Amino acid sequence: MATPLPVVKRLDSLTSLRFFAAFGVFVHHFTGLGGSTGLGRGPLLFPYSQIGAYGVEFFFVLSGFLLTWVWRPGERAGSYYWRRFGRIWPAMIATMPLAILAYYTMAHVPINRFGLLMALLCLQTWFPHIQPTLPGNEVAWTLSVEVLFYALFPLLVRWAMRLPARALAAASAAGLLAMYAVCWWSTVHLSGAMSAWVMRNPLVYLPVFLTGMTAAVWLRRGHRMRLHPAVPIALLLVLTYGYYQGVARLPESEGAQLTYLLRPAVTVLAVLIIVAFVQREMRGRAGVMNNPLLVRLGVWSYAFYLLHHSVTRIIEYHWGRLPDSDVTIFTLIGIGVVINLMAWAVYELIEAPFERWWRTRMPRRWRSVPAAAAARPERAVVQAPIG
């Protein structure tokens, strides 16, 4: 039987995990996909560093979890959308000039006005033939995925809160199965470019967000799981090793099946990691993920994510690609430190001040939860935490 769990006002471990997800994406871009891609490749890291690309799955799961975790019945949709805008757009706009330098000026790519406008509006992945394929800041394609979920969340969360836990889990599982099927079908029946577009389309990622929402609803209702964080982390390491060994050794058709399954598998492990760390904090137990430095790195991780690929691309254009050697790992760490310092500056000078200013400009009619809704107890939710 579900029992109430203590209210927690902060989930520092999840903030720290954001940094590791962003750093994983950085390592993936640094080492590349093989051949002459990336800034430099350390044999000690490659090909396993490519799993870092799936750090975006963690971000999507975490968005679904956290928005559901802090949701209050009766919250005005206008307030929610106002806060989401203030959270996402300032850093994206602030880092766009560096992205234009990296992906257009230094790459000698002409600016396509429509593509750049869609990137500024975070709508770039809705168009299959947009030019260039990832306009504006290349890594910001994930924001167009987030924006669809943000738009739908006020409707999705009310639906999720009414469903029994088993039905919600079944819907999440069916969505991840559909994601696997879409990846398989698009790879087999579409061109490489069209298949890649399909697998970046925001609709395809909705099951990932739903899985995060399911975990939050499950915990809000007082359910718990005996799960130490080391277990899903170890499973992620095993998955990484097994996948890249399998793709290298198995026949092409069987290796392709592993690729189709990878997104759903990473999503499930991301949920388990989040649940394991949240439960520890709800019990008042701190660990390495509660280290203040890691928490600060997590706070800066959004700016880090937006900056990292532009910086490495500019370095590559200016100094050329590094030799493939494990010595490049030291360069990776050094560049990572520099990008974190840049991210700190973006956060302190632009992201945080603008978000605070933007919140003070919220229309008065959106600022509070209606009294009747706030007073009405939420069915089946025990002590909804505040994040």
C-alpha positions in Angstrom: 0.0 0.0 0.0 1.3 3.5 -0.9 2.3 5.6 2.1 3.0 9.3 2.3 6.6 10.4 1.7 8.2 13.6 3.1 7.8 16.8 1.2 11.1 18.0 -0.3 11.6 21.5 -1.5 14.7 20.8 -3.6 16.1 17.9 -5.5 19.7 18.7 -5.7 20.7 15.3 -7.0 18.6 15.8 -10.2 20.2 19.2 -10.8 23.7 17.5 -10.6 22.6 14.8 -12.9 21.7 17.4 -15.5 25.4 18.3 -15.7 26.4 14.7 -16.3 23.8 14.4 -19.1 25.0 17.7 -20.7 28.7 16.7 -20.3 27.9 13.3 -22.0 26.5 15.2 -25.0 29.7 17.3 -25.0 32.0 14.2 -24.9 30.0 12.7 -27.8 30.4 15.8 -30.0 34.0 16.1 -29.1 34.9 12.5 -30.1 32.5 12.4 -33.1 30.9 9.4 -34.8 34.0 7.9 -36.5 36.3 8.8 -39.4 37.3 12.5 -39.3 34.3 13.7 -37.3 34.6 15.4 -33.9 37.4 17.5 -32.6 39.6 14.6 -31.4 39.1 10.9 -30.5 40.6 9.1 -27.5 40.6 5.3 -28.1 39.9 4.9 -24.4 36.5 6.7 -24.9 35.5 5.8 -28.4 33.1 4.3 -29.5 31.4 4.2 -26.1 31.4 8.0 -25.9 28.7 8.0 -28.6 26.2 7.0 -25.9 26.5 10.6 -24.7 24.2 11.6 -27.6 21.4 10.0 -25.6 21.9 12.5 -22.8 19.0 14.4 -24.5 16.7 11.4 -23.6 17.6 12.1 -20.0 16.7 15.8 -20.4 13.3 14.9 -21.9 12.6 12.3 -19.1 13.7 14.9 -16.5 11.4 17.6 -18.0 8.4 15.3 -17.8 9.3 14.3 -14.3 10.0 17.7 -12.8 7.1 19.6 -14.4 4.7 16.9 -13.0 6.5 16.8 -9.7 5.9 20.5 -9.0 2.5 20.8 -10.6 -0.3 22.2 -8.5 -4.0 21.6 -9.3 -5.6 24.7 -10.6 -2.4 26.5 -11.7 -3.2 29.0 -14.4 -1.9 28.0 -17.8 -0.9 31.6 -18.5 1.5 31.5 -15.5 3.0 28.2 -16.5 3.6 29.4 -20.1 5.0 32.7 -18.9 7.6 30.9 -16.7 8.6 28.4 -19.4 9.3 31.3 -21.8 11.5 33.0 -19.2 13.3 29.8 -18.5 14.1 28.7 -22.1 14.5 31.7 -24.5 17.0 34.1 -22.8 20.0 31.7 -22.8 19.1 30.4 -26.2 19.1 33.9 -27.7 22.2 34.9 -25.8 24.2 32.0 -27.2 22.9 32.4 -30.8 25.6 34.9 -32.0 28.3 32.3 -31.1 26.3 29.7 -32.9 26.0 31.8 -36.0 29.8 32.4 -36.0 30.4 28.7 -35.7 27.8 27.2 -38.0 27.5 30.0 -40.6 30.3 32.5 -40.7 33.3 30.2 -40.2 31.6 27.3 -42.0 30.9 29.5 -45.0 27.2 28.6 -44.9 24.8 31.2 -46.2 22.1 32.2 -43.7 18.7 30.9 -44.6 16.2 33.4 -43.1 13.3 31.0 -42.7 15.5 28.3 -41.1 17.1 30.8 -38.7 13.6 32.2 -37.8 12.3 28.8 -37.0 15.4 28.1 -34.9 14.7 31.4 -32.9 11.1 30.2 -32.4 12.2 26.7 -31.5 10.2 25.2 -34.3 13.0 23.9 -36.5 12.4 20.1 -36.3 8.8 20.5 -37.6 10.1 21.0 -41.2 11.7 18.1 -43.1 13.5 20.1 -45.8 14.6 23.1 -43.7 18.1 24.5 -44.6 20.5 23.8 -43.1 19.3 20.6 -41.5 19.8 21.9 -38.0 19.5 25.7 -38.4 20.7 28.3 -35.9 22.4 26.6 -32.9 22.6 22.9 -34.0 22.2 21.5 -30.6 19.1 23.6 -29.9 17.0 21.3 -32.0 16.1 19.7 -28.7 14.3 22.9 -27.6 11.8 22.4 -30.4 11.0 19.0 -28.9 10.7 20.5 -25.4 8.4 23.3 -26.7 5.8 20.8 -28.0 5.8 19.1 -24.6 5.6 22.4 -22.8 2.6 23.4 -24.9 0.8 20.1 -24.2 1.7 19.7 -20.6 -1.3 21.5 -19.0 -3.6 19.0 -20.8 -1.4 16.0 -20.3 -0.9 16.4 -16.6 -4.6 16.6 -15.9 -5.1 13.4 -17.9 -2.2 11.7 -16.2 -3.4 12.6 -12.7 -6.7 10.9 -13.4 -5.4 7.6 -14.6 -4.6 4.7 -12.3 -0.8 4.1 -12.0 -0.9 0.9 -14.0 -2.8 2.4 -16.9 -0.3 5.3 -17.0 2.6 2.9 -16.9 1.0 0.9 -19.7 0.5 4.0 -21.8 4.2 4.9 -21.3 5.3 1.4 -22.3 3.1 1.4 -25.4 4.6 4.8 -26.4 8.2 3.5 -26.1 7.2 0.4 -28.1 5.8 2.8 -30.8 9.0 4.8 -30.7 11.0 1.6 -31.4 8.6 0.7 -34.3 8.9 4.2 -35.8 12.7 4.1 -35.7 12.7 0.6 -37.4 10.1 1.6 -40.0 11.7 5.0 -40.9 15.2 3.5 -41.2 14.0 0.7 -43.5 11.6 2.7 -45.7 12.9 6.3 -45.8 16.1 7.9 -46.9 18.8 8.6 -44.3 18.0 12.3 -44.2 14.2 11.7 -43.9 14.7 9.0 -41.3 16.9 11.3 -39.2 14.2 14.0 -39.4 11.5 11.6 -38.3 13.6 10.6 -35.3 14.1 14.3 -34.3 10.4 15.1 -34.7 8.9 16.3 -31.4 5.9 13.8 -31.7 8.3 10.9 -31.6 9.7 12.0 -28.2 6.4 12.4 -26.4 6.6 8.9 -24.9 9.9 9.8 -23.3 8.3 12.8 -21.6 5.3 10.7 -20.6 7.6 8.1 -19.0 9.0 10.9 -16.8 5.5 12.1 -16.0 4.6 8.5 -15.0 7.5 8.3 -12.6 6.5 11.6 -10.9 2.9 10.6 -10.6 3.9 7.3 -9.1 6.1 8.9 -6.5 3.6 11.7 -5.7 1.1 9.0 -4.8 3.4 7.6 -2.2 4.7 4.6 -4.1 8.3 3.6 -3.7 10.8 1.1 -5.1 13.8 -0.6 -3.4 16.4 0.7 -5.7 19.9 1.9 -5.0 21.2 4.5 -7.6 24.2 2.3 -8.3 22.0 -0.3 -9.9 20.6 1.6 -12.8 23.9 3.4 -13.3 25.7 0.0 -13.6 23.0 -1.2 -16.0 23.6 1.9 -18.1 27.3 1.1 -18.3 26.5 -2.5 -19.2 24.0 -1.3 -21.9 26.7 1.0 -23.3 29.3 -1.7 -23.5 26.9 -4.4 -24.7 25.4 -2.2 -27.4 28.6 -1.1 -29.1 30.2 -4.5 -28.8 27.0 -6.0 -30.3 26.8 -3.6 -33.2 30.5 -4.3 -34.0 30.1 -8.1 -33.8 26.5 -9.0 -34.8 25.2 -9.3 -38.3 24.0 -5.9 -39.6 20.3 -6.8 -39.3 20.6 -7.8 -35.7 22.8 -4.8 -34.8 20.2 -2.5 -36.4 17.6 -4.0 -34.0 19.8 -3.0 -31.1 19.9 0.6 -32.5 16.1 0.7 -32.8 15.8 -0.4 -29.1 18.4 2.0 -27.7 16.2 5.1 -27.2 13.5 3.2 -25.3 16.2 1.4 -23.2 18.0 4.6 -22.3 14.7 6.2 -21.4 13.8 3.3 -19.0 17.2 3.5 -17.3 17.0 7.3 -17.1 13.7 6.9 -15.2 15.2 4.4 -12.8 18.1 6.6 -12.1 15.8 9.6 -11.4 13.5 7.5 -9.2 16.5 6.1 -7.2 18.0 9.5 -6.5 14.7 11.2 -5.7 13.8 8.5 -3.2 17.1 9.0 -1.4 16.5 12.7 -1.1 12.9 12.1 0.1 14.3 10.0 2.9 16.7 12.8 3.8 19.8 11.0 2.6 22.5 12.9 0.8 25.2 11.6 -1.5 27.8 12.7 -4.0 25.1 14.2 -6.2 24.3 16.6 -3.4 27.8 18.1 -3.6 27.5 21.9 -3.9 29.9 22.1 -6.8 28.0 19.5 -8.8 24.8 21.3 -8.0 26.2 24.5 -9.4 27.4 22.8 -12.5 23.9 21.4 -12.9 22.5 24.9 -12.6 24.8 26.1 -15.4 24.2 22.9 -17.5 21.6 24.5 -19.8 24.0 27.2 -20.9 26.8 24.6 -21.1 24.7 22.5 -23.4 23.9 25.5 -25.7 27.5 26.6 -25.8 29.5 23.4 -26.1 29.2 22.5 -29.7 29.7 26.0 -31.0 32.9 26.3 -29.0 34.3 22.9 -30.2 33.4 23.7 -33.8 35.1 27.1 -33.6 38.3 25.5 -32.1 38.2 22.9 -34.9 38.0 25.6 -37.6 40.7 27.7 -36.0 43.3 25.1 -35.0 42.2 22.0 -36.9 41.3 18.6 -35.7 43.4 17.0 -32.9 45.2 13.7 -33.5 43.4 10.5 -32.4 45.1 9.8 -29.1 44.2 9.3 -25.5 46.1 12.5 -24.8 43.2 14.4 -26.3 41.2 13.5 -23.2 43.2 16.1 -21.3 42.2 18.6 -24.0 38.6 17.5 -23.6 38.7 18.2 -19.9 40.4 21.6 -20.4 37.8 22.7 -23.0 35.1 21.4 -20.7 36.3 23.7 -17.9 36.4 26.7 -20.2 32.9 26.1 -21.5 31.7 25.7 -17.9 33.2 29.1 -17.1 31.4 30.6 -20.1 28.2 28.9 -19.0 28.6 30.4 -15.5 28.9 33.8 -17.1 25.8 33.3 -19.3 23.8 32.1 -16.3 24.9 34.8 -13.9 24.7 37.7 -16.3 21.8 36.8 -18.6 19.8 33.6 -17.8 19.1 34.1 -14.1 18.7 37.9 -14.1 16.3 37.8 -17.1 14.3 35.0 -15.6 13.8 36.9 -12.3 12.9 40.1 -14.2 10.5 38.2 -16.4 8.7 36.7 -13.5 8.1 40.1 -11.9 6.4 41.1 -15.2 3.9 38.3 -15.1 0.3 39.7 -15.5 -1.4 39.9 -12.1 -4.3 37.6 -13.1 -1.9 34.7 -13.6 0.2 35.0 -10.4 -1.8 32.9 -8.0 -3.6 29.6 -8.1 -7.4 30.1 -7.8 -8.4 29.7 -4.1 -11.0 27.1 -4.7 -8.6 24.9 -6.7 -5.8 25.4 -4.2 -8.1 24.4 -1.3 -9.5 21.3 -3.1 -7.5 18.1 -2.2 -6.0 16.3 -5.1 -7.4 12.9 -5.5 -4.8 10.1 -5.0 -1.9 12.5 -4.5 -0.2 12.4 -1.1 1.8 15.5 0.0 2.7 16.8 -3.5 6.3 18.1 -3.2 7.4 21.6 -4.0 10.4 21.9 -6.3 
